Structure formats: C-alpha cells, structure tokens
C-alpha cells in the first residue's frame, strides 16, 4: 500500500497515546527515506517493506521496541500526539546548524531518537519506565549530545 494519502486516514482515526496498547503496522514506502525501516505516525507504525512490517509484529524485535518507546514518549508529552510532534519538530529545527557539520544530526541528535536508539535493544526498558529520558537529552547542548552519541556509537 504505497498510497501517500493513507496518512490522512491514520490521522483521522488516531487515538490518544494512552489508549493505544498495540500499534498497528502498515506498509508504505512513500513516507520513509531510504535506510529507514519504520516510523510512528499518530499511533500507527508505517513500515517501508513487508519484511520490516513482519519484524515489527515480532514482540521481541528491536524495531518494535524502538517504535513502542516513541509511543511511551508521546504519552509523556501530556498524552498528546500533536505536542509530541511539535516538540520533535522544534528539537529538529534547533539542530539545523549542527546538521551542517554532522550528517543527519537533525535525526540522530533529536532527544526522542537518542532515547529510542539508546534503549531499543533493552526489551525490558518499557516494563517499568515512562520513557522520559528524552527530557535529559533536550536540556543538553547539541555538542554534548553529539559527544554522547559518539561514545555510545549511535549510528553517526
């Protein structure tokens, strides 16, 4: 399903993050840049390939854990998808100067992504955690986040 307008239906039928237990997955490569497997959009995971969609369905996959961390992050932003995306966009805009020096800094140094990548391999991270570590990253300067990302070898 590569219909670019499917996101309108996803947006229209979205629910508050706290009302979502299990995010559905749809395949649509139109909205994903090359090299990215999936994204969370208003409580639905959009996967780039059938294989990525299948991986997300696996309860023990790092991809699933990464996207579920984003769900929990949205719950931590006053249970609002709109506030989550506004903050995500704001932190991305603030990283524009850093993006000139570091490829894809807008993505990799975004506080929400840093927390998700930092804990995607820990399948028990969400058991007793509200996924609010992004707030600590948000208080840091981009240069500090870059150093942490380099230390943790976070895909830079």
Backbone as CSV, one residue per row, in Angstrom:
resi,resn,N_x,N_y,N_z,CA_x,CA_y,CA_z,C_x,C_y,C_z
1,UNK,0.853,-1.177,0.000,0.000,0.000,0.000,0.897,1.236,0.000
2,UNK,1.183,1.773,-1.179,2.028,2.955,-1.278,1.231,4.214,-1.581
3,UNK,-0.007,4.226,-1.200,-0.848,5.400,-1.379,-0.394,6.479,-0.394
4,UNK,0.118,7.608,-0.887,0.611,8.636,0.036,-0.499,9.248,0.897
5,UNK,-1.741,9.105,0.485,-2.847,9.710,1.222,-3.371,8.835,2.357
6,UNK,-2.790,7.646,2.535,-3.233,6.774,3.629,-3.000,7.434,4.984
7,UNK,-2.058,8.372,5.055,-1.801,9.031,6.335,-2.984,9.874,6.795
8,UNK,-3.790,10.328,5.851,-4.980,11.091,6.237,-5.937,10.223,7.047
9,UNK,-6.108,9.000,6.615,-6.959,8.059,7.351,-6.356,7.736,8.719
10,UNK,-5.046,7.542,8.756,-4.371,7.258,10.029,-4.566,8.432,10.984
11,UNK,-4.360,9.637,10.490,-4.535,10.833,11.315,-5.980,10.949,11.800
12,UNK,-6.929,10.760,10.897,-8.349,10.916,11.221,-8.804,9.919,12.291
13,UNK,-8.265,8.700,12.237,-8.677,7.651,13.172,-7.738,7.504,14.377
14,UNK,-6.860,8.459,14.561,-5.892,8.333,15.663,-6.573,8.482,17.022
15,UNK,-5.932,7.860,18.010,-6.412,7.938,19.390,-5.302,8.497,20.263
16,UNK,-5.684,8.925,21.462,-4.678,9.426,22.405,-3.644,8.328,22.659
17,UNK,-2.398,8.707,22.837,-1.355,7.697,23.066,-1.663,6.735,24.224
18,UNK,-2.281,7.227,25.289,-2.555,6.351,26.438,-3.604,5.288,26.133
19,UNK,-4.360,5.456,25.069,-5.399,4.481,24.717,-4.897,3.419,23.746
20,UNK,-3.618,3.473,23.438,-3.037,2.518,22.484,-2.187,1.511,23.241
21,UNK,-2.536,0.254,23.103,-1.750,-0.820,23.717,-0.801,-1.444,22.697
22,UNK,-1.333,-1.655,21.503,-0.578,-2.332,20.467,-0.748,-1.556,19.169
23,UNK,0.308,-0.965,18.678,0.208,-0.149,17.473,0.089,-1.040,16.235
24,UNK,-0.861,-0.732,15.366,-0.939,-1.478,14.097,0.197,-1.056,13.176
25,UNK,0.513,-1.898,12.217,1.573,-1.597,11.258,0.999,-1.669,9.847
26,UNK,1.375,-0.694,9.027,1.016,-0.698,7.612,2.291,-0.521,6.804
27,UNK,2.280,-1.035,5.576,3.447,-0.881,4.720,3.191,0.261,3.748
28,UNK,4.122,1.213,3.734,4.020,2.333,2.806,5.391,2.980,2.707
29,UNK,6.091,2.723,1.630,7.461,3.235,1.487,7.500,4.706,1.065
30,UNK,6.367,5.274,0.677,6.344,6.653,0.199,6.857,7.636,1.248
31,UNK,6.517,7.426,2.511,6.836,8.388,3.566,8.177,8.150,4.244
32,UNK,8.900,7.119,3.842,10.165,6.806,4.506,11.350,7.046,3.581
33,UNK,12.361,7.708,4.129,13.594,7.907,3.380,14.348,6.590,3.297
34,UNK,15.175,6.475,2.291,15.977,5.272,2.124,16.838,5.040,3.368
35,UNK,16.856,3.815,3.835,17.651,3.473,5.000,16.873,3.449,6.303
36,UNK,15.629,3.900,6.292,14.802,3.893,7.498,13.751,2.800,7.378
37,UNK,13.606,2.008,8.418,12.714,0.848,8.379,11.268,1.203,8.691
38,UNK,11.052,2.123,9.621,9.679,2.408,10.054,9.611,3.764,10.738
39,UNK,8.390,4.242,10.882,8.156,5.447,11.681,6.794,5.323,12.352
40,UNK,6.677,5.987,13.478,5.417,6.006,14.204,4.664,7.258,13.800
41,UNK,3.422,7.083,13.361,2.607,8.207,12.927,1.243,8.105,13.586
42,UNK,1.029,8.939,14.595,-0.243,9.008,15.307,-0.743,7.623,15.735
43,UNK,0.153,6.812,16.268,-0.240,5.525,16.826,-0.255,4.384,15.848
44,UNK,0.191,4.620,14.632,0.325,3.562,13.634,1.767,3.539,13.169
45,UNK,2.311,2.364,13.013,3.677,2.238,12.517,3.612,2.066,11.006
46,UNK,4.350,2.900,10.307,4.448,2.805,8.859,5.793,2.167,8.553
47,UNK,5.761,0.989,7.948,6.982,0.250,7.625,7.279,0.389,6.141
48,UNK,8.566,0.383,5.800,8.946,0.597,4.401,8.799,-0.668,3.555
49,UNK,8.943,-1.840,4.169,8.841,-3.096,3.410,7.984,-4.102,4.175
50,UNK,7.598,-5.159,3.475,6.845,-6.244,4.136,7.694,-6.883,5.227
51,UNK,8.999,-6.996,4.958,9.906,-7.603,5.941,9.966,-6.760,7.214
52,UNK,10.034,-5.437,7.053,10.056,-4.552,8.222,8.737,-4.636,8.979
53,UNK,7.636,-4.738,8.264,6.327,-4.879,8.912,6.274,-6.180,9.712
54,UNK,6.805,-7.247,9.128,6.839,-8.533,9.848,7.726,-8.449,11.077
55,UNK,8.865,-7.769,10.929,9.772,-7.621,12.074,9.081,-6.866,13.200
56,UNK,8.328,-5.826,12.863,7.618,-5.074,13.890,6.605,-5.956,14.613
57,UNK,5.989,-6.878,13.920,4.992,-7.774,14.535,5.636,-8.711,15.551
58,UNK,6.939,-8.959,15.415,7.654,-9.806,16.368,7.805,-9.063,17.695
59,UNK,7.244,-9.618,18.759,7.233,-8.949,20.068,8.635,-8.712,20.627
60,UNK,9.633,-9.447,20.117,10.985,-9.325,20.663,11.939,-8.628,19.699
61,UNK,11.416,-7.791,18.821,12.300,-7.119,17.867,12.713,-5.747,18.388
62,UNK,13.913,-5.349,18.022,14.385,-4.024,18.419,13.598,-2.936,17.691
63,UNK,13.171,-3.218,16.466,12.359,-2.247,15.729,11.059,-1.963,16.473
64,UNK,10.408,-3.013,16.932,9.164,-2.846,17.695,9.429,-2.051,18.972
65,UNK,10.494,-2.406,19.673,10.821,-1.722,20.917,11.095,-0.238,20.663
66,UNK,11.817,0.057,19.590,12.133,1.450,19.240,10.841,2.241,19.030
67,UNK,9.926,1.704,18.255,8.676,2.417,17.966,7.770,2.481,19.201
68,UNK,7.793,1.462,20.041,6.998,1.489,21.272,7.554,2.524,22.253
69,UNK,8.855,2.761,22.220,9.441,3.836,23.029,8.869,5.172,22.581
70,UNK,8.711,5.362,21.273,8.099,6.603,20.775,6.657,6.732,21.264
71,UNK,5.930,5.638,21.313,4.563,5.683,21.854,4.591,6.157,23.304
72,UNK,5.480,5.594,24.096,5.586,5.982,25.506,6.041,7.425,25.643
73,UNK,6.902,7.883,24.744,7.326,9.284,24.764,6.137,10.202,24.495
74,UNK,5.287,9.814,23.560,4.092,10.616,23.274,3.179,10.660,24.498
75,UNK,3.113,9.575,25.230,2.326,9.568,26.471,2.932,10.536,27.482
76,UNK,4.251,10.664,27.455,4.925,11.550,28.418,4.844,13.019,28.033
77,UNK,4.343,13.316,26.834,4.161,14.711,26.411,2.677,15.064,26.562
78,UNK,2.196,14.936,27.766,0.803,15.233,28.117,-0.184,14.407,27.293
79,UNK,0.246,13.178,26.949,-0.623,12.240,26.254,-1.174,12.844,24.962
80,UNK,-0.297,13.498,24.217,-0.730,14.211,23.018,0.219,13.939,21.852
81,UNK,-0.329,13.409,20.765,0.491,13.223,19.569,0.920,14.572,19.007
82,UNK,0.029,15.535,19.021,0.375,16.840,18.459,1.531,17.492,19.208
83,UNK,1.489,17.448,20.536,2.587,18.023,21.309,3.883,17.243,21.069
84,UNK,3.774,15.936,20.983,4.952,15.109,20.689,5.590,15.552,19.369
85,UNK,4.782,15.700,18.318,5.328,16.081,17.015,5.793,17.533,16.977
86,UNK,5.135,18.398,17.724,5.620,19.788,17.819,6.994,19.834,18.480
87,UNK,7.141,19.106,19.582,8.440,19.063,20.254,9.502,18.405,19.376
88,UNK,9.130,17.307,18.730,10.059,16.613,17.834,10.542,17.582,16.758
89,UNK,9.606,18.335,16.173,9.950,19.308,15.129,10.804,20.444,15.688
90,UNK,10.452,20.925,16.872,11.216,22.016,17.499,12.667,21.600,17.741
91,UNK,12.868,20.406,18.286,14.232,19.944,18.535,14.983,19.736,17.219
92,UNK,14.278,19.329,16.181,14.915,19.173,14.862,15.341,20.521,14.299
93,UNK,14.477,21.508,14.416,14.811,22.859,13.924,16.019,23.418,14.667
94,UNK,16.067,23.190,15.980,17.204,23.677,16.763,18.517,23.009,16.349
95,UNK,18.415,21.849,15.702,19.618,21.125,15.282,20.080,21.487,13.877
96,UNK,19.385,22.385,13.207,19.762,22.746,11.839,21.224,23.191,11.721
97,UNK,21.727,24.061,12.611,23.147,24.435,12.492,24.088,23.237,12.657
98,UNK,23.751,22.328,13.550,24.584,21.136,13.771,24.534,20.209,12.554
99,UNK,23.425,20.231,11.852,23.244,19.354,10.700,24.234,19.672,9.585
100,UNK,24.718,20.915,9.551,25.721,21.276,8.540,27.053,20.588,8.827
101,UNK,27.313,20.341,10.094,28.592,19.743,10.493,28.508,18.220,10.575
102,UNK,27.363,17.699,10.955,27.186,16.257,11.167,26.013,15.775,10.324
103,UNK,26.271,14.821,9.453,25.227,14.314,8.562,24.059,13.736,9.368
104,UNK,22.857,14.163,9.025,21.616,13.692,9.650,21.536,13.981,11.150
105,UNK,22.207,15.027,11.605,22.146,15.390,13.024,20.715,15.684,13.458
106,UNK,19.916,16.221,12.543,18.516,16.528,12.866,17.806,15.284,13.371
107,UNK,18.143,14.149,12.811,17.519,12.893,13.224,18.256,12.251,14.404
108,UNK,19.554,12.031,14.227,20.305,11.249,15.216,20.464,11.956,16.558
109,UNK,20.476,13.284,16.569,20.651,14.017,17.825,19.341,14.552,18.388
110,UNK,18.239,14.182,17.773,16.930,14.547,18.311,16.760,13.796,19.631
111,UNK,16.389,14.475,20.711,16.282,13.810,22.020,15.389,12.573,22.018
112,UNK,14.306,12.597,21.258,13.411,11.442,21.209,14.098,10.246,20.557
113,UNK,14.838,10.496,19.486,15.542,9.411,18.808,16.707,8.893,19.645
114,UNK,17.376,9.797,20.350,18.506,9.354,21.175,18.049,8.368,22.236
115,UNK,16.939,8.674,22.901,16.431,7.737,23.903,16.006,6.426,23.250
116,UNK,15.301,6.511,22.124,14.812,5.297,21.470,15.966,4.408,21.006
117,UNK,16.993,5.008,20.396,18.136,4.205,19.955,18.959,3.685,21.133
118,UNK,19.052,4.485,22.169,19.828,4.080,23.344,19.234,2.842,24.008
119,UNK,17.917,2.680,23.953,17.259,1.593,24.690,16.529,0.587,23.813
120,UNK,16.656,0.676,22.498,15.907,-0.239,21.642,16.305,-1.699,21.821
121,UNK,17.525,-1.965,22.250,17.965,-3.345,22.445,17.555,-3.914,23.801
122,UNK,17.131,-3.058,24.712,16.681,-3.490,26.039,15.174,-3.729,25.993
123,UNK,14.787,-4.973,25.773,13.367,-5.293,25.604,12.561,-5.134,26.881
124,UNK,13.225,-4.892,28.000,12.519,-4.677,29.277,12.505,-3.205,29.675
125,UNK,13.027,-2.336,28.813,13.115,-0.914,29.141,11.751,-0.315,29.468
126,UNK,10.738,-0.712,28.768,9.413,-0.122,28.968,8.602,-0.802,30.069
127,UNK,9.138,-1.872,30.650,8.389,-2.588,31.691,8.007,-1.678,32.850
128,UNK,8.956,-0.912,33.351,8.696,-0.020,34.488,9.217,1.382,34.222
129,UNK,9.158,1.800,32.974,9.744,3.076,32.609,8.745,3.871,31.785
130,UNK,8.725,5.166,31.996,7.800,6.033,31.273,8.422,6.646,30.031
131,UNK,9.654,6.311,29.726,10.367,6.836,28.562,10.413,8.363,28.575
132,UNK,11.015,8.884,29.623,11.155,10.340,29.742,12.621,10.787,29.714
133,UNK,13.509,9.886,29.370,14.931,10.233,29.311,15.195,11.295,28.238
134,UNK,14.312,11.409,27.259,14.470,12.417,26.212,14.565,13.817,26.805
135,UNK,13.946,14.030,27.963,13.989,15.356,28.593,15.407,15.727,29.019
136,UNK,16.169,14.735,29.468,17.565,14.997,29.836,18.374,15.379,28.597
137,UNK,18.165,14.653,27.499,18.864,14.982,26.257,18.465,16.371,25.755
138,UNK,17.193,16.721,25.923,16.700,18.015,25.430,17.370,19.183,26.151
139,UNK,17.761,18.983,27.397,18.410,20.056,28.160,19.880,20.247,27.781
140,UNK,20.422,19.301,27.040,21.833,19.371,26.655,22.021,20.198,25.392
141,UNK,23.211,20.745,25.244,23.589,21.417,24.007,23.786,20.342,22.925
142,UNK,23.582,20.713,21.668,23.810,19.740,20.597,25.213,19.130,20.621
143,UNK,26.207,19.926,20.978,27.576,19.395,21.027,27.709,18.317,22.104
144,UNK,27.001,18.498,23.228,27.028,17.475,24.287,26.333,16.200,23.818
145,UNK,25.223,16.356,23.114,24.515,15.189,22.580,25.379,14.451,21.565
146,UNK,26.108,15.221,20.757,26.979,14.612,19.767,28.051,13.768,20.447
147,UNK,28.645,14.281,21.529,29.664,13.517,22.257,29.083,12.228,22.828
148,UNK,27.890,12.298,23.402,27.239,11.101,23.941,26.960,10.107,22.822
149,UNK,26.454,10.603,21.707,26.156,9.724,20.574,27.425,9.039,20.073
150,UNK,28.523,9.768,20.035,29.793,9.172,19.595,30.280,8.114,20.588
151,UNK,30.153,8.421,21.877,30.570,7.475,22.907,29.758,6.177,22.823
152,UNK,28.479,6.309,22.581,27.592,5.148,22.528,27.513,4.555,21.124
153,UNK,28.264,5.148,20.208,28.281,4.715,18.806,26.870,4.631,18.245
154,UNK,26.136,5.716,18.407,24.747,5.787,17.971,24.658,6.146,16.497
155,UNK,25.129,5.312,15.622,24.899,5.408,14.181,25.401,6.670,13.508
156,UNK,26.302,7.404,14.115,26.835,8.606,13.454,28.057,8.270,12.636
